[in-house]
Amino acid sequence: LAPVKVMAPDNELVACRVIIDPETTLCPRTNTKLRLILLDEDQKDHVHSTLQEMSNTQYEAYENMLQQKRMKNQKGKQSSKVPPPQDENYAKKHIEGFSHWLDDREGEPFTAIVDGANVAYYGLG
């Protein structure tokens, strides 16, 4: 990759691939100083287990909200069957599956991660 020499104006959304100078750690498009955060194995394990717990907690809250909506929609109808809740470790299992896929996949490492929720949220408020 050739370095990008054109500076982005203030408040411009920049989405491109750049080469970061390891000496200055400045982004050549935004002039932002980047920092590398290295985690030791204990810290990595802590982040991973915290992510798993958070995913279960958030999924449980989402399932409870759906359950309440289902019950509200069923009021006054013949069938009051409400689907049973998912496995309590549903989200954790999916996070673990994704983690294993990242560990086992072949090919070049990823150079960026796009957070779809934040992409969708960008500019909404």
C-alpha positions in Angstrom: 0.0 0.0 0.0 1.2 3.5 -0.8 0.8 5.9 2.0 -2.2 8.3 1.7 -0.9 11.8 1.7 -4.2 13.8 1.6 -5.3 15.0 5.0 -8.9 14.6 5.9 -10.8 17.8 6.9 -12.0 18.1 10.5 -15.2 16.1 11.2 -14.9 14.0 8.0 -15.7 10.3 8.4 -12.6 8.5 7.2 -12.9 4.9 6.2 -9.9 3.7 4.3 -6.8 1.6 4.6 -3.7 3.4 5.6 -0.1 2.5 6.6 0.7 3.7 10.1 4.3 4.8 10.6 5.6 2.7 13.5 7.8 5.5 14.7 5.2 8.3 14.9 2.1 6.1 15.2 0.2 9.0 13.4 -2.7 8.2 11.0 -1.7 9.8 7.7 -5.3 10.8 6.9 -6.4 12.3 10.2 -3.1 13.0 12.0 -4.5 11.2 15.0 -1.9 9.6 17.3 -2.7 5.9 17.7 -1.6 3.8 20.5 -1.1 0.0 20.7 -2.7 -1.6 23.6 -1.0 -4.9 24.5 -2.8 -7.3 26.8 -1.1 -10.1 28.7 -2.8 -13.5 28.8 -4.7 -12.9 32.0 -6.0 -9.6 30.7 -7.1 -11.3 27.4 -8.9 -14.0 29.4 -10.6 -11.4 31.5 -11.8 -9.4 28.5 -13.0 -12.6 26.8 -14.9 -13.9 29.9 -16.4 -10.4 30.5 -17.6 -10.3 26.9 -19.3 -13.7 27.4 -21.0 -12.6 30.6 -22.1 -9.3 29.0 -23.5 -11.2 26.0 -25.6 -13.5 28.2 -26.9 -10.6 30.3 -27.8 -8.5 27.2 -29.4 -11.5 25.5 -31.4 -12.3 28.6 -32.7 -8.8 28.7 -33.6 -8.9 25.0 -35.4 -12.2 25.5 -37.4 -10.9 28.4 -38.5 -7.9 26.4 -39.6 -10.2 23.5 -41.4 -12.4 26.0 -43.3 -9.5 27.4 -44.3 -8.4 23.9 -45.4 -11.9 23.0 -47.6 -12.1 26.1 -49.1 -8.7 25.4 -49.9 -9.7 21.8 -51.5 -13.0 23.0 -53.9 -11.3 25.4 -57.5 -11.9 24.2 -56.5 -14.5 21.7 -57.4 -18.2 21.7 -53.9 -19.6 22.0 -51.9 -18.3 24.9 -48.9 -20.4 24.1 -45.7 -18.5 24.5 -42.4 -20.0 23.1 -40.1 -21.1 25.9 -37.0 -19.0 26.4 -33.8 -19.9 24.7 -30.9 -21.7 26.4 -29.5 -19.5 29.1 -26.0 -19.7 27.6 -27.2 -19.1 24.0 -25.2 -15.8 23.5 -22.1 -17.2 25.2 -22.1 -20.2 22.9 -22.3 -18.0 19.9 -19.5 -15.8 21.1 -17.4 -18.9 21.8 -18.1 -20.2 18.3 -17.1 -17.0 16.7 -13.9 -16.9 18.9 -13.0 -20.5 17.8 -13.7 -19.5 14.1 -11.3 -16.6 14.5 -8.6 -18.9 16.0 -9.0 -21.7 13.5 -9.5 -19.8 10.2 -6.8 -19.8 7.6 -5.6 -16.8 5.6 -4.3 -13.3 6.3 -5.2 -11.8 9.7 -7.9 -9.2 9.8 -6.7 -5.6 9.7 -9.9 -4.0 10.8 -13.1 -4.8 12.6 -16.3 -3.1 11.7 -18.9 -2.8 14.5 -22.2 -3.1 12.6 -24.3 -1.7 15.4 -22.2 1.5 15.6 -22.1 1.8 11.8 -25.9 1.7 11.8 -26.0 4.2 14.7 -23.6 6.7 13.2 -25.2 10.0 12.4 -28.5 9.2 14.2 -27.9 11.3 17.2 
